[in-house]
Amino acid sequence: MADESDNNSFDSRHSKVLDSIRETFEGVPTDLSAEQKSVGASDKTWVSWLIILTFSAVWWIVGIIGFLAIYLVLFIAEISEGLAISISLLLTEIILIPLVLLYIYVDGSLDRIKEMLRFGSVKRTLILILAIPIVVTIIDFFLTMVYGIAWIGIFGEPSTNTDLGTDWGSSSIDIAFLFLSVAIVTPIAEELFFRGYVLDAINRKHGDWTAIIWSAMLFGLVHLDPFTVGQAFMGGIMYGWIRMRTGSLLPSIACHMIWNILALVVTYL
């Protein structure tokens, strides 16, 4: 009788947890409706891909030119290298955010983005920006370790440039700007583009996994460094999957922030 009572108690608690999770994501659009699938700029698949790739190229070019132009101005103004890099990254990402919103306005749905950025109840928010990101980051960490071991075994030690001009011996302002640009603003801007615009734009014409994989590939390629490309691709797969499962951008943004903070602390500083 005691065992049966314990089992019933466990089943009851388990059921309550599942119900709590369902309530947390109730009303969140995880799948594109027929109406949402028709909000793109074109009904033709090849035209949609042309738009996606063109927007991606423009996003990348604007980012590169914007960074170099801002850095040049700061260099002429004799700002220290580390601070100049951090401010250039920060201002470039701030410029890219409205550009992405313009893309979504032309080839997507701003209302859907607003819904994906909704916090909701405290319980829902904690699950989206804390519980899920912690689990995903742990998985990402172990996958990255395996990836790194495999890479070293095949290609040798990666030659990734980790010098951002700032280290723990730099001023507090330099370190603060580096964290603000790399750990806060960059994840918001990149997730808005890759999991907010690109993922949905591809998903309108293809299945979920096609959208997840292609958006992750584009996400990886913009990181340029061969070792980091593969690392970012793995992260992009996980970020895309949780975006599709939860219908929210908040978990992927939080995951991206946590990962960039770890990268700064462990590798770049």
C-alpha positions in Angstrom: 0.0 0.0 0.0 2.9 2.4 0.8 4.6 1.7 -2.5 1.3 2.3 -4.4 0.8 5.6 -2.5 4.4 6.7 -3.3 3.9 5.9 -6.9 0.6 7.8 -7.0 2.3 10.8 -5.3 5.2 10.7 -7.9 2.7 10.4 -10.8 0.8 13.4 -9.4 3.9 15.5 -9.1 5.1 14.5 -12.6 1.7 15.4 -14.0 1.7 18.8 -12.3 5.2 19.5 -13.7 4.1 18.6 -17.3 0.9 20.7 -16.9 3.0 23.6 -15.6 5.3 23.4 -18.7 2.3 23.2 -21.0 0.8 26.3 -19.4 4.1 28.1 -19.7 4.1 27.8 -23.4 0.4 28.0 -24.0 -0.4 30.4 -26.8 3.2 30.6 -28.0 3.2 30.0 -31.8 5.8 27.2 -32.3 4.6 26.5 -35.9 3.9 28.8 -38.8 0.2 29.1 -39.6 -1.0 29.2 -43.2 -1.4 32.9 -42.8 2.1 33.3 -41.5 3.6 31.2 -44.3 2.2 33.7 -46.8 3.6 36.8 -45.2 6.9 36.6 -47.1 7.8 39.0 -49.9 7.3 36.3 -52.6 5.4 33.0 -53.1 8.2 31.6 -55.3 10.8 29.5 -53.4 13.7 30.6 -55.5 12.8 34.3 -55.1 12.5 33.8 -51.3 16.0 32.2 -51.2 17.4 35.0 -53.3 15.9 37.5 -50.8 17.3 35.6 -47.8 20.8 35.3 -49.3 20.8 39.0 -50.5 19.7 40.2 -47.1 22.3 38.0 -45.4 25.0 39.4 -47.7 23.9 43.0 -47.1 23.8 42.3 -43.3 27.3 40.9 -43.4 28.7 43.7 -45.6 27.1 46.4 -43.5 28.5 44.8 -40.4 32.1 44.6 -41.8 32.1 48.1 -43.3 30.3 49.6 -40.3 32.9 48.1 -37.9 35.9 49.2 -39.9 34.6 52.7 -40.4 33.8 53.2 -36.7 37.1 51.7 -35.7 39.0 54.0 -38.1 37.3 57.1 -36.6 38.1 55.9 -33.1 41.7 55.0 -34.1 42.2 58.5 -35.5 40.8 59.9 -32.2 43.5 57.9 -30.4 41.1 55.7 -28.5 42.9 52.6 -27.1 42.7 49.5 -29.3 40.6 47.4 -27.0 38.1 50.1 -26.3 38.0 51.0 -30.0 37.2 47.4 -30.9 34.5 47.1 -28.2 32.8 50.4 -29.1 33.0 49.5 -32.9 31.3 46.1 -32.2 28.7 47.7 -30.0 27.7 50.5 -32.5 27.8 48.1 -35.4 25.3 45.7 -33.8 23.1 48.6 -32.8 23.1 49.7 -36.5 22.2 46.1 -37.6 19.2 45.7 -35.3 16.9 48.2 -37.1 18.2 46.7 -40.4 17.0 43.3 -39.4 13.7 44.7 -38.3 13.4 46.3 -41.8 14.1 42.8 -43.3 11.4 41.3 -41.1 8.9 44.1 -42.1 9.6 43.4 -45.8 9.9 39.6 -45.7 8.2 38.5 -42.5 6.0 39.6 -39.6 6.9 42.1 -37.0 3.9 40.9 -34.9 5.4 37.4 -34.8 8.7 38.8 -33.6 6.9 40.8 -30.9 5.3 37.5 -29.7 8.6 35.7 -29.8 10.1 38.4 -27.5 7.2 38.3 -25.0 8.2 37.5 -21.4 4.8 36.6 -19.9 4.6 35.3 -16.4 7.5 35.0 -14.0 7.4 31.2 -14.2 7.5 31.3 -18.0 10.3 33.8 -18.0 12.5 31.8 -15.6 12.1 28.7 -17.8 12.8 30.6 -21.0 15.8 32.7 -19.9 17.3 30.5 -17.1 16.3 26.8 -17.0 16.5 26.1 -20.8 19.7 28.1 -21.4 21.5 26.4 -18.5 20.7 22.9 -19.9 21.5 23.9 -23.5 24.8 25.5 -22.5 25.9 22.4 -20.6 25.2 20.3 -23.6 26.9 22.8 -25.9 29.9 22.8 -23.7 30.4 19.0 -23.9 29.8 19.0 -27.6 32.3 21.7 -28.1 34.9 19.7 -26.0 34.3 16.7 -28.3 34.5 18.9 -31.4 37.7 20.5 -30.2 39.4 17.2 -29.5 38.3 15.9 -32.9 39.6 19.1 -34.6 43.0 18.9 -32.8 43.3 15.2 -33.8 42.6 16.0 -37.5 43.9 19.5 -38.1 46.1 20.3 -35.1 45.7 23.2 -32.6 43.2 25.8 -34.0 44.7 29.2 -34.9 41.7 31.3 -33.7 42.6 34.9 -33.0 41.4 35.6 -29.5 43.0 39.1 -29.1 40.3 41.7 -28.7 42.7 44.3 -27.3 41.3 43.9 -23.8 42.3 41.7 -20.9 41.9 41.5 -17.2 44.6 44.1 -16.8 42.7 46.6 -18.8 40.6 49.4 -17.3 37.2 48.8 -15.9 35.6 50.8 -18.7 37.4 48.7 -21.4 36.2 45.5 -19.8 32.6 46.8 -19.3 32.4 47.9 -23.0 33.7 44.5 -24.1 31.1 42.6 -22.1 28.3 45.0 -23.2 29.2 44.6 -26.9 30.1 40.9 -27.0 27.9 39.4 -24.3 24.8 41.5 -24.4 24.2 43.4 -27.7 25.8 41.0 -30.1 23.6 38.0 -29.0 20.5 40.1 -29.3 21.4 41.3 -32.8 22.5 37.9 -34.1 19.6 36.0 -32.7 17.1 38.5 -34.1 18.6 38.0 -37.5 19.4 34.2 -37.6 16.6 32.8 -35.4 14.2 35.7 -35.8 14.4 36.4 -39.6 16.4 33.7 -41.4 14.9 30.7 -39.6 11.3 31.7 -40.2 12.0 32.9 -43.8 13.4 29.4 -44.7 10.7 27.7 -42.7 8.0 29.3 -44.8 9.2 27.3 -47.8 10.7 24.2 -46.2 10.5 21.9 -43.1 11.6 22.7 -39.6 14.9 20.9 -39.8 15.8 22.3 -43.2 15.3 25.8 -41.7 17.3 24.9 -38.5 20.2 23.5 -40.5 20.4 26.2 -43.1 20.1 29.1 -40.6 22.8 27.4 -38.5 25.1 27.1 -41.5 24.7 30.8 -42.3 25.3 31.6 -38.6 28.5 29.5 -38.7 29.8 31.0 -41.9 29.6 34.7 -40.7 32.2 33.8 -38.0 34.8 33.3 -40.7 37.4 31.4 -38.6 37.3 27.7 -39.7 37.3 26.3 -36.1 34.7 28.8 -34.9 32.5 28.2 -38.0 31.9 24.6 -36.9 31.5 25.6 -33.2 28.9 28.3 -34.2 27.1 25.8 -36.5 26.6 23.4 -33.5 25.3 26.2 -31.4 23.1 27.4 -34.2 21.5 23.9 -34.5 20.6 23.9 -30.7 19.5 27.6 -30.7 17.3 26.9 -33.8 15.8 23.8 -32.3 14.8 25.5 -29.0 13.4 28.5 -31.0 11.2 26.1 -32.9 10.2 24.1 -29.9 9.4 27.1 -27.6 8.2 29.6 -30.3 10.3 32.2 -28.4 13.6 34.0 -29.1 14.3 34.5 -25.4 16.0 31.1 -24.8 18.3 31.4 -27.8 19.3 35.0 -26.8 20.0 33.9 -23.2 22.0 30.8 -24.4 24.0 33.0 -26.8 24.7 35.5 -24.0 25.8 32.8 -21.5 28.1 31.3 -24.2 29.7 34.6 -25.1 30.3 35.4 -21.4 32.0 32.1 -20.9 34.0 32.6 -24.1 35.1 36.0 -22.9 36.1 34.8 -19.4 37.8 31.6 -20.5 39.3 32.4 -23.9 39.4 36.1 -24.9 40.3 38.0 -21.7 
